[in-house]
Amino acid sequence: MKRAWTFASASSGSIRQVMPYLRKCRALIHLDRADEAIETVMGLDLLGASPTEVRIAQLEILRTCGRREALALIQEPAPSSKSDFSLWLEQVLTRLTFYDLDGAEADLRTAPAIRTYERSRVCYVQGMLADLRWQVDDAITAFEHALSMHADDPGAHHHLARLYFLRGDAEQSQAHLTAMVRRCARRFGCVASPPTSPRI
């Protein structure tokens, strides 16, 4: 599941109010206590934090737990008239999670991406959409483009390792698998040994 780079990349100062609760919710999910996580995140409205940041957190946790309430939440009016990339991203990821592929495609046409990192995320989502539609070549192109703008992305390497394997290119698959392991190891302060070549 992909969530580490979503809400955590938001830049609003109010994230400091919401983030400790979001971390707690993520931990609860890993402990198989999804109901507690949802109860916690849905109570963030009382925190006095930015409604946009609260909505982003709620979407992430509901989506990660596979709760269709997330789809209902994205139909509600936006918390602010100001365009927010992190909120847009969570909404598209929610659509993809529940296979609303046409809705995700429509959202991609109005992506409020300005910064290079944001544009890389748009490419990443385009790759996810193409992947779900079994458009392997289009998915590879999108993920490679995402990496060209944001090279330190283990998620894109993960997708590319799998997609190249599906296409029968074991060498490219191995290269992206190695890159994924190294980047994950660096992120968590581990020493990584590159994976050995798969025996086919």
Protein Blocks (a to p, Z undefined) as FASTA:
>chain_A
ZZklmmmmpcbfklmmmmmmmmmmmmmmmnopaklmmmmmmmmmmnopafklmmmmmmmm
mmmnopaklmmmmmpccfbfbdcfklmmmmmmmmmmnopaklmmmmmmmcccfbfmlmmm
mmmmmmmmmmmnopaklmmmmmmmmmmmmmblfklmmmmmmmmmmnopaklmmmmmmmmm
mmmmmmnopacdddddddZZ
